[in-house]
Amino acid sequence: VQLQASGGGLVQAGGSLRLSCAASGSIFSSHVMGWFRQAPGKEREFVACIRWGVGRTYYADSVKGRFTISREQGKRMLYLEMDSLISEDTAVYYCGLSRRGGLRLVADYNEWGQGTLVTVSS
């Protein structure tokens, strides 16, 4: 499976942005797809993920209530709607695929997209 993330850009604090991740290849109901981010000088961290089959979602505390993850199974598309953005959200955002169903750890994910930069200006 290859992943292609898009939708990043420059946005003012309080604004919104929608990220997309297009997947080529098969994604099974047991798989998990997620979004992670990496700020300059920091490690990659979990943002949100979704169980591909049942659609159950999970969020990091730092984004809960502001970000929404969703998917379109038929199109093999993953989305991250980001609202009420703050400067701390500035990072490169990566979409990932976990074949064994792991949720929050970088090590659980097998495939990664190339990343898309989100910059929030205050």
Disulfide bonds with the S-S distance in Angstrom:
Cys21-Cys95 2.18
